[in-house]
């Protein structure tokens, strides 16, 4: 597909038979054939009654959908290269979909889970998002997780959310994987299954990411926004898929303190040993060095003068 055209290309191959002759009067040939059709044109006609749906209603909705998750830096402009996080930080996650040659669609996150192993079917799992885009993790008392509105609201192919760093209790490795089920829907289709809701602890209410009716998030309170239904287009194509990130290494901030504690203790001992602190000790060392150099220089000069004087008396 190029622009508004669907292009069909084939080749006719001609291979002559020589019938064991010692002479050749013709040669082979390849004839290229290329047909251009308007993607949104109706190819049906009165004499022909095709069994297929007209081109305007099928090809306009077809295209390759590629879902992905990636880690972002705090400015939401560049992708984060490190997968190491510390407790107390936020994980900036961008969900996106590639919609080449596709009608305008809007991205949603149906549900997300954190696991110890690759895949959402791990035994130990924690639901981050559920009930058709309800950010359950934002309801935790010590969590600052929230959906983030993109700078450009016209970016329908992206959805951002901040996730407060955590790890599983009793997990020595502190590694987590995050798997999300993503989907797209027509832009004008906004209901309890197509929204992005965050829990506001102060107001004790679920609020949508965008300016719309707050009723779309009411189902998050009861934990039931309708059974999941596979999102299928008119052409029978599924508008959903899964994406994962990980492993993410989660470190406790107390561990990093142990690495710098010995250095701090050494500096403190140096300050205690010198009444004036580190600066006084440095000044004392410099002063002793200067005195030592002066004494050595004076000794060498005296020795030189003594030998010169002795040599002069011998010559006389």
C-alpha positions as CSV (number, residue, x, y, z in Angstrom):
1,X,0.0,0.0,0.0
2,X,1.3,3.5,-0.9
3,X,-0.9,6.4,0.1
4,X,-4.4,5.9,-1.2
5,X,-3.4,3.1,-3.5
6,X,-3.3,-0.7,-3.2
7,X,-0.7,-2.1,-5.6
8,X,-0.8,-5.6,-7.1
9,X,2.4,-6.7,-8.8
10,X,3.2,-10.0,-10.6
11,X,5.5,-11.2,-13.5
12,X,4.7,-13.3,-16.6
13,X,7.6,-15.6,-17.4
14,X,8.1,-17.0,-20.9
15,X,10.5,-19.9,-21.3
16,X,10.8,-21.2,-25.0
17,X,11.2,-24.9,-25.8
18,X,14.0,-25.6,-28.3
19,X,13.0,-29.2,-29.3
20,X,16.6,-30.4,-29.4
21,X,17.4,-28.0,-32.3
22,X,20.9,-26.8,-32.9
23,X,19.6,-23.3,-33.6
24,X,17.6,-20.8,-31.5
25,X,15.1,-18.4,-33.0
26,X,13.7,-16.8,-29.8
27,X,14.7,-16.2,-26.2
28,X,13.0,-16.1,-22.8
29,X,11.2,-13.0,-21.4
30,X,9.9,-11.7,-18.2
31,X,6.9,-9.3,-18.4
32,X,6.2,-7.3,-15.3
33,X,2.5,-6.4,-14.5
34,X,1.5,-3.8,-12.0
35,X,-2.1,-2.8,-11.1
36,X,-3.0,0.2,-9.0
37,X,-6.3,0.3,-7.2
38,X,-7.8,3.1,-5.1
39,X,-7.9,1.7,-1.5
40,X,-11.2,3.4,-0.8
41,X,-12.9,2.7,-4.1
42,X,-15.7,0.2,-4.7
43,X,-14.7,-2.4,-7.2
44,X,-18.1,-4.1,-7.5
45,X,-20.3,-3.7,-10.6
46,X,-23.7,-4.7,-11.8
47,X,-22.7,-7.8,-13.9
48,X,-20.5,-9.1,-11.1
49,X,-21.8,-9.8,-7.6
50,X,-18.6,-10.5,-5.6
51,X,-18.8,-12.4,-2.3
52,X,-16.2,-10.3,-0.6
53,X,-16.8,-7.0,1.2
54,X,-16.1,-3.9,-0.9
55,X,-12.6,-2.6,-0.8
56,X,-13.5,0.6,0.9
57,X,-14.6,-1.2,4.1
58,X,-11.8,-3.7,4.3
59,X,-8.5,-2.3,3.2
60,X,-9.1,1.1,4.9
61,X,-8.9,-0.7,8.3
62,X,-6.0,-3.1,7.6
63,X,-2.4,-2.5,8.6
64,X,0.3,-3.9,10.9
65,X,-0.2,-3.1,14.6
66,X,3.0,-3.4,16.7
67,X,2.6,-3.0,20.5
68,X,5.6,-2.1,22.7
69,X,6.7,-1.0,26.2
70,X,9.8,1.0,27.0
71,X,11.4,2.8,29.9
72,X,11.7,6.6,29.7
73,X,13.7,9.2,31.4
74,X,11.9,11.8,33.6
75,X,11.6,14.3,30.7
76,X,9.6,11.7,28.7
77,X,11.7,12.7,25.7
78,X,14.5,10.1,25.7
79,X,14.5,6.3,26.3
80,X,16.2,5.2,29.5
81,X,19.1,2.8,29.0
82,X,19.6,1.6,32.6
83,X,17.2,-1.0,34.1
84,X,18.4,-0.5,37.7
85,X,16.1,1.3,40.1
86,X,16.1,2.2,43.8
87,X,13.2,2.1,46.2
88,X,11.7,5.6,46.3
89,X,12.2,6.2,42.6
90,X,9.6,6.3,39.9
91,X,9.6,4.0,36.8
92,X,8.5,6.0,33.8
93,X,6.8,3.6,31.3
94,X,5.6,4.4,27.8
95,X,3.2,2.1,26.0
96,X,3.0,2.7,22.3
97,X,1.6,1.1,19.1
98,X,2.7,1.4,15.5
99,X,-0.3,2.1,13.3
100,X,1.2,2.2,9.8
101,X,-1.5,2.4,7.1
102,X,-4.3,2.4,9.7
103,X,-7.4,4.3,10.4
104,X,-7.0,6.7,13.5
105,X,-7.1,4.6,16.7
106,X,-6.4,5.3,20.4
107,X,-4.2,3.2,22.6
108,X,-5.3,1.8,26.0
109,X,-3.8,-0.6,28.5
110,X,-6.3,-3.3,29.4
111,X,-4.2,-4.8,32.3
112,X,-0.6,-5.1,33.5
113,X,1.1,-7.5,36.0
114,X,4.5,-7.7,37.6
115,X,6.1,-11.1,38.0
116,X,9.4,-12.7,39.0
117,X,9.7,-14.5,35.7
118,X,9.1,-13.7,32.1
119,X,5.4,-13.8,31.2
120,X,2.2,-13.0,33.0
121,X,1.6,-16.7,34.0
122,X,4.2,-16.6,36.8
123,X,3.0,-18.0,40.2
124,X,3.9,-14.9,42.1
125,X,2.2,-11.9,40.5
126,X,1.1,-8.4,41.3
127,X,-1.6,-6.6,39.4
128,X,-0.6,-3.1,38.5
129,X,-3.5,-2.2,36.1
130,X,-6.7,-4.1,35.8
131,X,-10.5,-3.8,35.0
132,X,-9.9,-2.1,31.7
133,X,-7.3,0.5,32.5
134,X,-7.8,1.1,36.2
135,X,-4.3,1.8,37.8
136,X,-4.8,-0.3,40.9
137,X,-1.2,0.4,42.1
138,X,-2.2,4.1,42.6
139,X,-4.6,3.0,45.4
140,X,-1.8,1.8,47.6
141,X,-1.2,4.1,50.6
142,X,2.5,4.6,50.0
143,X,2.3,4.7,46.2
144,X,2.7,7.7,43.9
145,X,1.8,5.8,40.7
146,X,-0.3,7.7,38.2
147,X,-1.1,8.0,34.6
148,X,0.6,11.0,32.9
149,X,-0.9,13.1,30.2
150,X,1.3,13.3,27.1
151,X,2.5,16.8,26.2
152,X,0.7,16.5,22.8
153,X,-2.8,15.2,23.3
154,X,-2.9,14.3,19.6
155,X,-0.4,11.5,20.3
156,X,-3.1,8.8,20.3
157,X,-0.5,6.0,19.8
158,X,1.1,6.6,23.2
159,X,0.1,6.2,26.9
160,X,2.4,7.1,29.8
161,X,2.3,6.1,33.4
162,X,4.5,6.5,36.5
163,X,5.1,3.4,38.6
164,X,6.4,3.7,42.2
165,X,9.4,1.3,42.5
166,X,8.7,-1.9,44.5
167,X,9.9,-5.5,44.8
168,X,8.4,-8.7,46.0
169,X,8.6,-9.5,49.6
170,X,11.3,-12.1,50.4
171,X,12.8,-12.0,46.9
172,X,16.6,-12.0,47.2
173,X,17.2,-11.3,43.5
174,X,15.0,-8.2,43.5
175,X,14.2,-8.7,39.8
176,X,10.8,-8.0,38.3
177,X,9.2,-8.3,34.9
178,X,6.2,-6.2,33.7
179,X,3.8,-7.6,31.1
180,X,0.9,-5.5,29.7
181,X,-2.0,-6.3,27.5
182,X,-2.5,-3.4,25.1
183,X,-5.4,-2.6,22.8
184,X,-6.6,0.1,20.5
185,X,-10.1,1.4,19.9
186,X,-11.7,4.0,17.6
187,X,-11.0,7.5,18.8
188,X,-14.6,8.4,19.5
189,X,-15.3,5.2,21.5
190,X,-15.0,6.2,25.1
191,X,-16.7,4.1,27.8
192,X,-16.0,2.1,30.9
193,X,-13.7,-0.3,28.8
194,X,-11.8,2.5,27.1
195,X,-10.4,5.0,29.6
196,X,-7.3,5.6,31.9
197,X,-8.1,6.0,35.5
198,X,-6.0,7.0,38.6
199,X,-7.1,6.8,42.2
200,X,-6.9,10.2,44.0
201,X,-6.4,9.4,47.7
202,X,-7.2,12.9,49.0
203,X,-10.6,13.0,47.3
204,X,-11.1,9.2,47.5
205,X,-12.2,9.1,43.9
206,X,-11.1,7.6,40.6
207,X,-10.4,10.2,38.0
208,X,-9.9,9.9,34.2
209,X,-6.7,10.9,32.5
210,X,-8.5,13.1,30.0
211,X,-11.3,15.6,30.4
212,X,-14.3,13.4,30.1
213,X,-17.2,12.1,32.1
214,X,-16.0,10.9,35.5
215,X,-18.6,8.1,35.3
216,X,-16.3,6.1,33.1
217,X,-14.1,5.5,36.1
218,X,-16.9,4.6,38.5
219,X,-16.5,0.9,37.8
220,X,-13.0,0.9,39.2
221,X,-14.5,1.3,42.7
222,X,-16.4,-2.0,42.4
223,X,-13.6,-3.7,40.5
224,X,-15.8,-4.7,37.6
225,X,-15.8,-2.8,34.3
226,X,-17.2,-5.6,32.3
227,X,-15.7,-8.9,31.0
228,X,-12.8,-8.6,28.7
229,X,-13.8,-8.9,25.0
230,X,-11.3,-9.4,22.3
231,X,-11.1,-6.2,20.3
232,X,-11.8,-7.1,16.7
233,X,-12.1,-4.8,13.7
234,X,-14.7,-5.0,11.0
235,X,-12.2,-6.9,8.8
236,X,-11.8,-9.5,11.5
237,X,-8.4,-8.2,12.7
238,X,-7.5,-8.2,16.4
239,X,-6.6,-4.7,17.7
240,X,-4.8,-6.0,20.7
241,X,-1.5,-7.5,21.8
242,X,1.0,-8.0,24.7
243,X,4.3,-6.4,25.4
244,X,6.9,-6.8,28.3
245,X,9.8,-5.1,29.9
246,X,12.4,-6.5,32.2
247,X,14.2,-7.8,34.1
248,X,14.3,-4.6,36.2
249,X,16.8,-4.7,39.1
250,X,15.4,-3.2,42.2
251,X,17.9,-2.1,44.9
252,X,17.2,-1.0,48.5
253,X,18.7,2.4,49.3
254,X,20.1,1.0,52.6
255,X,22.5,-1.2,50.5
256,X,24.0,1.9,48.9
257,X,24.6,3.5,52.3
258,X,26.8,0.6,53.3
259,X,29.1,1.3,50.3
260,X,29.8,4.8,51.4
261,X,29.7,4.3,55.2
262,X,33.4,3.2,55.4
263,X,34.5,6.3,53.5
264,X,32.6,8.6,55.8
265,X,34.0,6.9,58.9
266,X,37.6,7.3,57.7
267,X,37.0,11.0,57.1
268,X,35.5,11.3,60.6
269,X,38.5,9.6,62.2
270,X,40.9,12.0,60.4
271,X,38.9,15.0,61.7
272,X,39.0,13.7,65.2
273,X,42.7,13.0,65.1
274,X,43.4,16.7,64.0
275,X,41.9,19.4,66.3
276,X,41.5,21.7,63.3
277,X,40.0,19.0,61.2
278,X,41.4,17.9,57.8
279,X,42.4,21.4,56.8
280,X,44.6,21.9,59.9
281,X,46.3,18.5,59.2
282,X,47.1,19.5,55.6
283,X,48.5,22.8,56.8
284,X,50.7,21.1,59.3
285,X,52.1,18.6,56.7
286,X,52.9,21.5,54.3
287,X,54.7,23.4,57.1
288,X,56.8,20.4,58.1
289,X,57.7,19.8,54.4
290,X,58.9,23.4,54.0
291,X,61.1,23.2,57.1
292,X,62.6,19.9,56.0
293,X,63.5,21.3,52.6
294,X,65.0,24.4,54.2
295,X,67.2,22.4,56.5
296,X,68.5,20.1,53.7
297,X,69.2,23.1,51.5
298,X,71.2,24.9,54.3
299,X,73.2,21.7,55.0
300,X,74.1,21.3,51.3
301,X,75.1,25.0,51.1
302,X,77.4,24.7,54.2
303,X,79.0,21.6,52.9
304,X,79.7,23.3,49.5
305,X,81.3,26.3,51.2
306,X,83.4,24.2,53.5
307,X,84.9,22.2,50.6
308,X,85.6,25.3,48.6
309,X,87.4,26.9,51.5
310,X,89.5,23.8,52.2
311,X,90.5,23.6,48.5
312,X,91.6,27.2,48.5
313,X,94.0,26.7,51.5
314,X,95.6,23.7,49.8
315,X,96.3,25.7,46.7
316,X,98.1,28.4,48.8
